[in-house]
Amino acid sequence: MSRALLLAIVSTFVACGRGSWPQPPAVDAAAYQKEYDAWLGDQQHVGDILAIVGIWPLPEGDTPFGSDKTLPVVLPATAAPDRAGVFQRKGNDVTIVPAPRSTVHNADGTAIAAPAKMTDGTMVGSVLLITQGMPDGRVFITGIDQAHPALKQPPMVEAFPPDQRWRVAARFDAFEKPRQVTVADVRGGKVEFTAAGQLVFRLAGREWRLTAFVPGGDEPFFVMFKDQTNGVSTYGGYRILQPERVKNGEFTILDFNMAMNPPCAYSPFTTCPLPPPENKIDVAVEAGLKRLPSVQGFTAS
């Protein structure tokens, strides 16, 4: 498509918004199906999430870990002895202190026999340990079992067939100034996002608004939303859209056919944020990813 033709389509799209509500520019069916298939293929990479065996808050000081169920951090018995060692936290720095004859090692297989700073390659048996620091000062240890069968054979994530009626035009109504919005997360804490404004659109004969968060740079909007399919045919918590970022008063496209699941749809051991209360659509949005019935993720109310 030539640049002149592309600009003409965009200009028509924006101009339509000054009168009746615009429709998204038409797409080539074959090209759209190819784009959708590629997107759906990318959504199948859920093995790393399904292989998470636990997430544990790490307070300041010493936290022992191992397979002993009385410990604060309990790893699978197949991966760790009763007492595998101690995590020592000081601020955001975490040191792992292995117990004698422990199974703590680096990703390349070399043993860790003395206290060492935690890295993304620290393992206990088959469990990879990840340190995650949160903006509010919380620190978590996440364990991912590298022997988990989901890493080799993840289940198929299904989706509704794409339907162009779920592609809608959305006008971006920017706030006078971006706002810092505090939302809850699945671990009982709070996280902050920058909200740039709201995306206004029409669906099922009504007007709706969704608060749009903005990551850094020129990345797309980040929109978490709930709808009437949650807990029925889709994940019980929420789903995510990432429409192209536009300027105040301009239109973007909300393509619900490409509504994604957050990590907490596949595991209860995540730090997912939760959508702001206003981001709820009282419509059954039968588009985008469905839930995995066999997986017990975190269910947000």
C-alpha positions in Angstrom: 0.0 0.0 0.0 1.4 3.4 -1.0 2.0 6.1 1.7 -0.5 8.4 -0.1 -3.2 5.8 0.0 -2.5 5.0 3.7 -2.7 8.6 4.6 -6.0 9.0 2.7 -7.5 6.0 4.6 -6.4 7.5 8.0 -7.7 10.9 7.1 -11.1 9.5 6.1 -11.1 7.4 9.3 -10.5 10.5 11.5 -12.8 12.8 9.5 -15.7 10.4 9.9 -15.5 10.8 13.6 -16.6 14.4 13.3 -20.0 13.3 12.2 -21.4 9.8 12.6 -19.3 7.3 14.6 -16.7 5.9 12.2 -16.1 2.3 11.2 -12.5 0.9 11.2 -10.9 0.9 7.7 -11.7 -2.3 5.8 -9.0 -4.9 5.8 -8.1 -7.5 3.3 -9.6 -10.8 4.6 -6.6 -13.0 3.6 -4.0 -10.5 5.1 -6.0 -10.1 8.3 -6.4 -13.9 8.7 -2.6 -14.3 8.3 -2.0 -11.6 10.9 -4.5 -13.2 13.3 -3.0 -16.7 12.8 0.5 -15.3 13.6 -0.9 -13.6 16.7 -2.7 -16.7 17.9 0.5 -18.7 17.4 2.3 -16.3 19.7 -0.3 -16.9 22.4 0.6 -20.6 22.6 3.9 -19.9 24.5 2.5 -20.5 27.9 4.7 -23.4 29.1 7.0 -21.1 31.2 3.9 -19.8 33.1 2.4 -23.2 33.6 5.7 -24.5 34.9 5.7 -22.0 37.8 5.6 -24.1 41.0 5.4 -21.2 43.5 5.9 -17.6 44.4 7.0 -16.5 47.8 7.4 -13.1 49.5 10.9 -12.4 50.7 11.1 -10.2 53.8 14.3 -8.5 54.9 16.8 -10.9 56.6 17.0 -14.7 56.4 14.4 -17.0 54.8 15.1 -20.7 54.8 14.0 -22.9 51.8 13.7 -26.5 50.9 11.1 -29.3 50.6 10.2 -29.3 54.3 6.6 -28.1 54.3 7.1 -26.1 57.5 9.6 -23.7 55.8 8.5 -20.3 54.4 9.6 -21.3 50.9 8.7 -24.9 50.0 10.1 -26.4 46.8 9.2 -29.8 45.2 10.7 -32.8 47.0 12.0 -34.0 43.6 14.1 -30.9 43.3 15.3 -30.0 46.8 16.2 -31.7 50.1 14.4 -30.8 53.3 16.7 -27.9 53.9 18.3 -26.6 50.8 19.6 -23.3 52.1 18.7 -19.7 53.1 17.8 -16.6 51.1 19.3 -13.5 52.6 17.6 -10.2 51.6 19.0 -6.8 52.1 17.0 -4.2 50.2 16.7 -5.4 46.6 19.8 -7.6 46.9 19.3 -11.3 47.5 22.0 -13.7 48.4 21.5 -17.5 48.4 23.3 -19.5 51.0 23.3 -23.2 50.2 23.2 -25.8 52.9 25.9 -28.5 53.0 25.4 -31.1 50.2 22.6 -29.0 48.7 21.4 -29.1 45.1 21.9 -25.4 44.5 23.7 -24.8 41.2 24.1 -22.5 38.2 22.2 -23.0 34.9 25.4 -24.5 33.4 25.4 -27.2 36.1 28.2 -25.9 38.3 27.5 -26.2 42.0 27.1 -23.2 44.2 28.8 -24.2 47.4 29.3 -20.8 49.0 27.0 -17.7 49.5 26.4 -16.1 46.1 24.3 -13.3 44.8 21.1 -14.5 43.1 21.1 -14.4 39.4 18.5 -15.4 36.7 20.4 -18.6 36.4 20.3 -19.8 40.0 18.7 -23.3 40.3 17.8 -25.8 43.0 17.6 -29.2 41.4 15.3 -28.7 38.3 13.7 -25.5 39.7 14.9 -22.1 38.3 14.7 -19.4 40.9 13.8 -15.8 39.8 14.0 -12.7 42.0 11.3 -10.1 41.3 11.4 -6.7 42.9 8.2 -4.7 42.9 8.0 -0.8 42.7 6.6 -0.6 46.2 9.6 -2.4 47.7 8.2 -6.0 47.9 10.5 -8.8 46.7 9.3 -12.2 45.6 11.1 -15.5 44.7 9.4 -17.4 41.8 10.3 -21.0 41.1 9.9 -22.5 37.6 10.4 -26.2 37.2 12.5 -26.9 34.2 11.3 -30.5 34.2 7.6 -29.6 34.0 5.8 -31.4 31.1 4.1 -28.1 30.0 7.5 -26.8 28.8 7.6 -29.5 26.1 3.9 -30.0 25.5 1.9 -26.9 26.5 -1.9 -27.1 26.1 -3.5 -25.4 23.2 -4.9 -22.0 24.0 -8.2 -21.6 22.1 -9.8 -18.5 20.8 -13.1 -17.4 19.2 -13.1 -17.3 15.4 -12.2 -13.8 14.3 -15.2 -11.6 13.4 -14.9 -8.1 12.0 -17.8 -6.9 14.1 -15.4 -7.0 17.1 -13.1 -4.5 15.5 -14.4 -1.1 16.6 -13.2 2.5 16.3 -12.2 4.1 19.6 -11.6 7.8 20.1 -8.8 8.7 22.5 -9.9 11.3 25.0 -6.7 12.4 26.7 -6.6 13.6 30.3 -5.4 17.2 30.7 -2.3 15.7 32.3 -1.4 12.0 32.6 -2.5 10.5 35.9 -0.8 8.1 38.3 -3.4 5.4 39.0 -3.0 2.9 41.7 -4.5 -0.6 41.1 -4.5 -3.8 43.1 -2.4 -6.8 42.1 -3.1 -10.5 42.6 -0.6 -10.7 45.5 -2.6 -8.3 47.6 -0.4 -5.3 46.9 -0.7 -2.1 44.9 1.0 -1.0 41.7 1.0 2.3 39.9 0.4 2.9 36.2 0.4 6.1 34.1 -3.1 6.7 32.7 -3.1 8.9 29.6 -6.8 9.1 29.0 -9.8 7.0 28.0 -10.7 5.2 24.8 -14.3 5.9 23.9 -16.1 3.4 21.6 -19.6 2.1 20.7 -20.6 -1.5 21.1 -24.0 -3.2 21.3 -25.7 0.1 20.9 -24.0 1.8 23.8 -21.0 4.0 24.4 -18.2 2.6 26.6 -15.0 4.0 28.1 -11.8 2.2 29.0 -8.9 3.8 30.8 -5.8 3.5 28.8 -2.4 3.1 30.4 0.8 4.1 28.7 4.1 2.3 29.0 7.3 4.1 28.1 8.3 5.3 24.6 5.9 4.9 21.7 4.5 1.5 22.8 0.8 0.8 22.3 -1.8 1.6 24.9 -2.2 -1.0 27.6 -5.9 -1.7 28.4 -7.1 -4.3 30.9 -10.9 -5.0 30.6 -13.6 -7.2 32.1 -16.7 -8.4 30.2 -19.6 -10.8 30.7 -17.7 -13.8 29.3 -15.2 -13.8 32.3 -15.4 -17.1 34.1 -17.7 -18.6 31.5 -15.9 -19.0 28.2 -12.9 -16.7 29.0 -10.5 -16.3 31.9 -12.4 -15.3 35.1 -10.2 -12.3 35.8 -9.8 -10.0 32.7 -8.2 -9.7 29.3 -5.8 -7.3 27.7 -5.8 -5.1 24.5 -2.9 -3.2 23.1 -4.3 -0.7 20.5 -2.0 1.6 18.6 -1.3 4.8 20.5 -2.8 8.0 19.0 -3.1 11.7 19.9 -5.9 13.3 21.7 -9.1 13.3 19.7 -7.8 10.8 17.1 -9.2 7.3 16.6 -7.5 4.0 17.0 -8.9 0.5 16.7 -9.9 -1.8 19.5 -9.6 -5.3 18.0 -11.2 -7.6 20.5 -10.4 -10.5 18.2 -6.9 -10.2 19.6 -7.8 -9.8 23.3 -5.1 -11.6 25.3 -4.9 -13.4 28.6 -2.6 -12.1 31.4 -0.1 -14.6 33.0 -2.5 -15.0 36.0 -4.9 -16.8 33.6 -2.5 -19.7 33.6 -1.0 -19.7 37.0 -1.9 -18.5 40.5 1.8 -17.8 41.1 2.1 -14.4 39.4 2.2 -10.7 40.2 -0.4 -9.6 37.7 -2.1 -6.2 38.2 -5.9 -6.0 38.2 -8.0 -3.8 36.0 -9.3 -0.5 37.3 -13.0 -0.8 38.3 -14.3 1.4 35.5 -12.8 -1.0 32.8 -15.8 -3.2 32.7 -18.0 -3.8 29.6 -21.5 -5.2 30.3 -21.4 -7.1 27.1 -20.4 -10.7 26.3 -17.3 -10.0 24.2 -17.1 -13.4 22.4 -13.8 -12.6 20.7 -10.1 -13.2 21.5 -8.6 -15.8 23.8 -10.7 -18.3 25.7 -9.8 -19.8 29.1 -8.0 -23.0 29.7 -10.6 -25.2 31.6 -7.9 -27.5 33.0 -5.8 -24.7 34.5 -6.4 -23.1 37.8 -5.2 -19.5 37.5 -5.8 -16.7 39.9 -9.5 -15.6 39.7 -10.1 -11.9 40.3 -13.4 -10.8 41.6 
